Amino acid sequence: MEEASGARSSHSSRRSAEIIREFEDRGVQWLFEDPENLRDLLRLREPDLAERLDFRRAERENRTFVPADLRKKESDLIFRMPFRVEGEPVSRDVWVYVLLEHQSEPDPLMGLRLLLYMGQLWDLQRRRWDDTRASTRERRLYPIIPLVFYTGEEPWRTPIGLTHLMDLPPPLERFLPQWETLFLDLHKTPPETLTQVATAIGWALRVLQAQKAPRVEMERVLTEAMAGLDGLTEEQAGQWSRAASFLLQLVFHRREERPLLDLVLERARQSRFREKEEIVIMGLTIAEQIAAEAEARGEARGEARGEARGAENELRITLKTILASRFGTMSPEIEAVVDAAGVEAMRTWVPLALNASSLEEVGIQGTGLH
């Protein structure tokens, strides 16, 4: 494959635990930046096609070549990857173009927008040919697989094409560009379809689907999702981390309910994945932010102070968990030091404990662990 303008996809657990800036606009897009998650999304709609695409060799395209006025209604992802053809020893490159449509109502112009996007992609390829002085034999356009992922609640009944945008007599239909678009409507997809394959993306989307449900229902869905995520394999630890991080931030941005955040935190702390430490730290940071915002607004100051104390206790528990998992059972002296430590000291020790090779490197004074 020729080198794409985007960097090769690599998704460590540390990157998967990052804070998502502008979550409302980028949350779902960030989830699918991992090619493994994108593969599982495609499996929900077209499993046979997904199996022919080599997502391990996916290359992210820099999509800044698409004019800003074409991007104002949605976020999107473009990956180039090999497509395996049965009976042929050499795979062929294709583009997978995912449009994440977050509008509350369907857009009747989606077909026109798609046509313009695909034209921009092929023009990018033409310009690369010119830059590299490619021969006529090498000038072959990549097929594009478009997938629209719609998260709005209004039913999408508008066809994705051009015919409905024209007063078109039948004799002229043959002159219209024709292509097929894969379409996935989150709220029309049965929950069991999302979770039956037990992937990270399936559980994350199930929670996204239920984000406006009453708290009791949301608690049930979150509990099921965290249990389902814990069934992933060790090789899927990065996907677990990305999905758990997404759920924490979804609860924070869409619900702002501390009990729901605590539920995800507790389930993450009980997880068997090593990456849980970073997820718990992220959750504690979010919990502190919730408490600080409540205090700043002057709402329920006593409750806000209680939440701040709760966040401090969570931080202390997390520090003890990390120290024990990295260095063994704490001695009474070390436990006393941790119990007496303030928030700032613990915030300093937690990242050090995650990366230190010995207790001395963390800087906690005491007789040690044993």
C-alpha positions as CSV (number, residue, x, y, z in Angstrom):
1,M,0.0,0.0,0.0
2,E,1.2,3.5,-0.7
3,E,1.8,5.6,2.4
4,A,-1.3,7.5,3.4
5,S,-1.3,11.1,4.6
6,G,-2.6,9.9,8.0
7,A,-0.4,8.1,10.5
8,R,-0.6,4.4,10.7
9,S,-3.2,3.4,13.3
10,S,-1.7,2.3,16.6
11,H,-3.9,2.2,19.6
12,S,-2.2,1.6,22.9
13,S,-4.2,1.3,26.1
14,R,-2.7,4.6,27.3
15,R,-4.0,6.4,24.2
16,S,-7.4,4.6,24.7
17,A,-7.7,6.1,28.1
18,E,-7.4,9.7,27.0
19,I,-9.9,12.5,27.8
20,I,-12.1,13.1,24.7
21,R,-12.2,16.8,24.0
22,E,-15.4,18.2,22.6
23,F,-17.2,14.9,23.5
24,E,-20.5,15.9,22.0
25,D,-18.9,16.3,18.5
26,R,-16.1,13.8,18.7
27,G,-17.1,11.0,21.2
28,V,-18.4,8.5,18.7
29,Q,-15.8,9.4,16.1
30,W,-13.1,8.8,18.7
31,L,-14.6,5.4,19.4
32,F,-14.2,4.4,15.8
33,E,-10.7,5.7,15.3
34,D,-9.6,2.2,16.4
35,P,-9.8,0.1,13.2
36,E,-10.8,-2.9,15.3
37,N,-13.9,-1.1,16.5
38,L,-14.6,0.1,12.9
39,R,-14.4,-3.5,11.8
40,D,-17.0,-4.5,14.4
41,L,-19.3,-1.7,13.3
42,L,-19.2,-3.0,9.8
43,R,-19.9,-6.5,11.0
44,L,-23.2,-5.3,12.5
45,R,-24.3,-4.2,9.0
46,E,-22.3,-6.4,6.5
47,P,-20.4,-9.2,8.2
48,D,-19.3,-11.0,5.0
49,L,-17.8,-7.8,3.7
50,A,-16.1,-7.1,7.0
51,E,-14.3,-10.4,6.8
52,R,-12.8,-9.6,3.4
53,L,-11.3,-6.3,4.6
54,D,-7.9,-6.4,6.4
55,F,-8.4,-3.9,9.2
56,R,-5.0,-4.8,10.6
57,R,-3.4,-2.9,7.7
58,A,-5.8,0.0,7.8
59,E,-4.4,3.4,7.1
60,R,-6.2,6.5,8.3
61,E,-6.6,9.2,5.7
62,N,-6.2,12.9,6.5
63,R,-9.5,14.3,5.5
64,T,-8.7,18.0,5.5
65,F,-8.9,17.9,1.7
66,V,-12.7,17.9,2.0
67,P,-13.9,21.5,2.1
68,A,-15.2,22.7,5.5
69,D,-18.6,23.5,4.1
70,L,-19.1,19.8,3.3
71,R,-18.2,18.8,6.9
72,K,-20.4,21.0,9.0
73,K,-23.2,18.5,9.7
74,E,-21.3,15.4,10.6
75,S,-18.0,13.9,11.5
76,D,-16.4,11.2,9.4
77,L,-13.6,8.7,9.1
78,I,-11.7,7.5,6.1
79,F,-9.5,4.4,6.2
80,R,-7.7,2.7,3.3
81,M,-7.1,-1.0,3.6
82,P,-6.7,-4.2,1.5
83,F,-9.7,-6.1,0.3
84,R,-9.2,-9.8,-0.3
85,V,-10.8,-11.3,-3.4
86,E,-11.4,-15.1,-3.3
87,G,-9.1,-16.9,-5.6
88,E,-6.7,-14.0,-6.1
89,P,-3.3,-14.0,-4.4
90,V,-3.0,-10.2,-4.3
91,S,-5.4,-8.0,-2.4
92,R,-6.7,-4.7,-3.7
93,D,-7.0,-1.4,-1.8
94,V,-10.4,0.1,-1.0
95,W,-11.5,3.1,1.0
96,V,-14.0,2.7,3.8
97,Y,-15.8,6.0,4.3
98,V,-17.8,6.3,7.5
99,L,-20.1,9.3,8.0
100,L,-21.3,9.7,11.6
101,E,-24.6,11.5,11.3
102,H,-25.5,13.2,14.6
103,Q,-28.4,15.4,13.4
104,S,-31.7,14.8,15.2
105,E,-33.5,14.5,11.9
106,P,-32.6,12.7,8.6
107,D,-30.9,14.8,5.9
108,P,-32.6,14.5,2.5
109,L,-29.4,15.7,0.8
110,M,-27.3,12.9,2.2
111,G,-27.0,11.3,-1.3
112,L,-25.7,14.5,-2.8
113,R,-23.3,15.0,0.1
114,L,-21.9,11.4,-0.4
115,L,-21.4,11.9,-4.1
116,L,-19.4,15.1,-3.4
117,Y,-17.3,13.4,-0.7
118,M,-16.5,10.5,-3.0
119,G,-15.6,12.8,-5.8
120,Q,-13.2,14.6,-3.4
121,L,-11.6,11.3,-2.5
122,W,-11.0,10.3,-6.1
123,D,-9.6,13.7,-6.9
124,L,-7.2,13.3,-4.0
125,Q,-6.0,10.1,-5.7
126,R,-5.7,11.8,-9.0
127,R,-3.5,14.5,-7.5
128,R,-1.3,11.9,-5.9
129,W,-0.8,10.3,-9.3
130,D,0.3,13.6,-10.7
131,D,2.7,14.2,-7.8
132,T,4.3,10.8,-8.2
133,R,4.2,10.8,-12.0
134,A,2.3,7.5,-11.9
135,S,2.1,5.5,-15.2
136,T,-1.2,5.0,-17.0
137,R,-1.3,1.4,-15.9
138,E,-1.0,2.5,-12.2
139,R,-3.9,4.9,-12.4
140,R,-6.7,2.9,-11.0
141,L,-9.2,4.5,-8.6
142,Y,-9.9,2.8,-5.3
143,P,-13.5,1.6,-4.8
144,I,-15.3,3.4,-1.9
145,I,-17.5,1.6,0.7
146,P,-19.7,4.3,2.2
147,L,-21.3,3.7,5.6
148,V,-23.7,6.1,7.2
149,F,-24.1,5.6,11.0
150,Y,-27.1,7.6,12.2
151,T,-27.6,8.4,15.9
152,G,-30.7,10.6,15.6
153,E,-34.0,9.6,17.1
154,E,-36.3,10.5,14.2
155,P,-36.8,7.6,11.9
156,W,-34.8,7.8,8.6
157,R,-37.2,7.3,5.7
158,T,-35.4,9.4,3.1
159,P,-33.6,7.3,0.4
160,I,-29.8,7.8,0.2
161,G,-29.5,8.7,-3.5
162,L,-30.3,11.3,-6.1
163,T,-33.5,10.2,-7.7
164,H,-35.8,11.7,-5.0
165,L,-34.0,15.0,-5.5
166,M,-35.1,15.4,-9.1
167,D,-38.3,15.5,-11.1
168,L,-36.9,12.7,-13.2
169,P,-38.8,11.1,-16.1
170,P,-37.9,7.3,-16.5
171,P,-36.0,7.7,-19.7
172,L,-33.4,9.9,-17.9
173,E,-32.9,7.6,-14.9
174,R,-30.0,5.8,-16.6
175,F,-27.9,8.9,-16.6
176,L,-27.8,9.2,-12.8
177,P,-24.8,8.1,-10.8
178,Q,-25.7,4.9,-8.9
179,W,-24.0,3.4,-5.9
180,E,-25.0,1.5,-2.8
181,T,-24.6,3.0,0.7
182,L,-24.5,0.9,3.9
183,F,-26.7,2.4,6.5
184,L,-26.9,1.7,10.2
185,D,-29.6,3.4,12.4
186,L,-28.6,3.1,16.0
187,H,-32.1,3.5,17.5
188,K,-33.7,1.1,15.0
189,T,-31.1,-1.6,15.7
190,P,-32.4,-4.2,18.2
191,P,-30.3,-4.2,21.4
192,E,-29.6,-7.9,21.0
193,T,-28.1,-7.2,17.6
194,L,-25.6,-4.9,19.2
195,T,-24.6,-7.2,22.0
196,Q,-24.9,-10.7,20.4
197,V,-21.4,-10.7,19.1
198,A,-20.1,-9.4,22.5
199,T,-17.6,-6.9,21.1
200,A,-16.4,-3.7,22.7
201,I,-18.2,-1.6,20.1
202,G,-21.5,-3.5,20.6
203,W,-21.6,-2.8,24.3
204,A,-20.5,0.8,23.9
205,L,-23.2,1.4,21.3
206,R,-25.8,-0.3,23.5
207,V,-25.1,2.2,26.3
208,L,-25.2,5.1,23.7
209,Q,-28.6,3.8,22.6
210,A,-29.9,3.9,26.1
211,Q,-28.4,7.2,27.1
212,K,-31.7,9.0,27.7
213,A,-33.4,6.1,29.6
214,P,-34.5,6.4,33.2
215,R,-31.7,5.9,35.8
216,V,-32.9,2.4,36.8
217,E,-32.8,1.3,33.1
218,M,-29.5,3.1,32.5
219,E,-27.9,1.4,35.6
220,R,-29.0,-2.0,34.2
221,V,-27.6,-1.4,30.8
222,L,-24.3,0.0,32.2
223,T,-24.0,-3.1,34.5
224,E,-24.6,-5.4,31.6
225,A,-22.1,-3.5,29.4
226,M,-19.3,-3.5,31.9
227,A,-19.8,-7.3,32.5
228,G,-19.8,-7.9,28.7
229,L,-16.7,-5.9,28.3
230,D,-14.9,-7.9,30.9
231,G,-15.5,-11.0,28.7
232,L,-13.1,-9.7,26.1
233,T,-9.8,-11.4,25.6
234,E,-6.4,-10.2,26.7
235,E,-5.7,-9.4,23.1
236,Q,-8.6,-7.0,23.2
237,A,-7.4,-5.0,26.2
238,G,-7.0,-1.9,24.2
239,Q,-10.6,-2.1,23.0
240,W,-11.7,-2.7,26.6
241,S,-9.9,0.5,27.6
242,R,-11.3,2.6,24.8
243,A,-14.9,1.4,25.4
244,A,-14.6,1.8,29.2
245,S,-13.2,5.3,28.7
246,F,-16.0,6.1,26.3
247,L,-18.7,5.0,28.8
248,L,-17.2,7.1,31.6
249,Q,-17.2,10.2,29.5
250,L,-20.7,9.4,28.0
251,V,-22.1,9.3,31.6
252,F,-20.3,12.5,32.5
253,H,-21.4,14.5,29.4
254,R,-24.8,13.1,28.8
255,R,-26.1,12.3,32.3
256,E,-23.9,14.1,34.9
257,E,-25.2,11.7,37.5
258,R,-22.6,10.6,40.1
259,P,-24.2,7.3,40.9
260,L,-23.9,6.2,37.3
261,L,-20.3,7.3,37.2
262,D,-19.6,5.4,40.5
263,L,-21.2,2.3,38.9
264,V,-18.8,2.4,36.0
265,L,-15.8,3.2,38.3
266,E,-16.6,0.2,40.6
267,R,-17.0,-2.2,37.7
268,A,-13.7,-0.9,36.1
269,R,-11.9,-1.4,39.4
270,Q,-13.1,-5.0,39.6
271,S,-11.9,-5.7,36.0
272,R,-9.2,-8.2,35.3
273,F,-7.5,-5.9,32.8
274,R,-4.3,-4.1,33.8
275,E,-5.5,-1.1,32.0
276,K,-8.2,-0.6,34.6
277,E,-5.8,1.6,36.7
278,E,-5.8,4.3,34.1
279,I,-9.6,4.1,33.6
280,V,-10.2,4.5,37.3
281,I,-7.8,7.5,37.5
282,M,-9.8,9.0,34.6
283,G,-13.0,8.4,36.5
284,L,-11.7,10.0,39.6
285,T,-10.7,13.1,37.6
286,I,-14.2,13.3,36.2
287,A,-15.7,12.8,39.6
288,E,-13.6,15.7,41.0
289,Q,-14.7,17.8,38.0
290,I,-18.4,17.1,38.8
291,A,-17.9,18.1,42.4
292,A,-16.0,21.2,41.5
293,E,-18.6,22.3,39.0
294,A,-21.4,21.8,41.5
295,E,-19.4,23.8,44.1
296,A,-18.8,26.6,41.5
297,R,-22.5,26.8,40.7
298,G,-23.3,27.1,44.4
299,E,-25.8,24.3,44.1
300,A,-26.1,22.0,47.1
301,R,-22.8,23.0,48.6
302,G,-23.0,20.4,51.3
303,E,-23.6,17.7,48.7
304,A,-20.8,19.0,46.6
305,R,-18.4,18.9,49.6
306,G,-19.6,15.3,50.2
307,E,-18.8,14.4,46.5
308,A,-15.4,16.0,46.9
309,R,-14.7,13.8,50.0
310,G,-16.1,10.8,48.0
311,A,-13.7,11.6,45.2
312,E,-10.8,11.8,47.7
313,N,-11.7,8.4,49.1
314,E,-11.9,6.9,45.6
315,L,-8.5,8.3,44.9
316,R,-7.1,6.8,48.1
317,I,-8.6,3.4,47.2
318,T,-7.2,3.6,43.7
319,L,-3.7,4.4,45.0
320,K,-3.8,1.5,47.4
321,T,-5.0,-0.8,44.7
322,I,-2.1,0.2,42.3
323,L,0.5,0.0,45.0
324,A,-0.6,-3.5,46.1
325,S,-0.8,-4.8,42.5
326,R,2.6,-3.4,41.6
327,F,4.6,-3.9,44.8
328,G,2.7,-6.4,47.0
329,T,0.8,-6.1,50.2
330,M,1.2,-2.7,52.0
331,S,2.9,-2.6,55.4
332,P,1.0,-0.9,58.2
333,E,3.4,2.0,58.0
334,I,2.8,2.6,54.3
335,E,-0.9,2.2,54.7
336,A,-0.9,4.8,57.5
337,V,1.0,7.3,55.3
338,V,-1.5,6.8,52.4
339,D,-4.4,7.2,54.8
340,A,-3.0,10.5,56.1
341,A,-2.1,11.9,52.7
342,G,-3.9,14.8,51.1
343,V,-5.3,14.9,47.6
344,E,-2.4,16.7,46.0
345,A,0.1,14.1,47.4
346,M,-2.0,11.2,46.1
347,R,-2.4,12.8,42.7
348,T,1.4,13.0,42.5
349,W,1.9,9.4,43.7
350,V,-0.7,7.7,41.4
351,P,1.0,8.3,38.0
352,L,4.3,7.6,39.6
353,A,3.1,4.3,40.9
354,L,1.8,3.3,37.5
355,N,5.2,3.6,35.9
356,A,7.7,3.1,38.8
357,S,9.7,-0.1,39.0
358,S,10.1,0.1,42.8
359,L,8.3,1.7,45.8
360,E,11.3,4.1,46.3
361,E,10.6,5.7,42.9
362,V,7.1,6.6,44.0
363,G,8.5,8.6,46.9
364,I,6.1,7.4,49.7
365,Q,8.1,7.3,53.0
366,G,7.7,4.3,55.2
367,T,9.1,0.9,55.9
368,G,7.8,-0.5,52.6
369,L,5.7,-3.3,51.3
370,H,6.1,-7.0,51.9
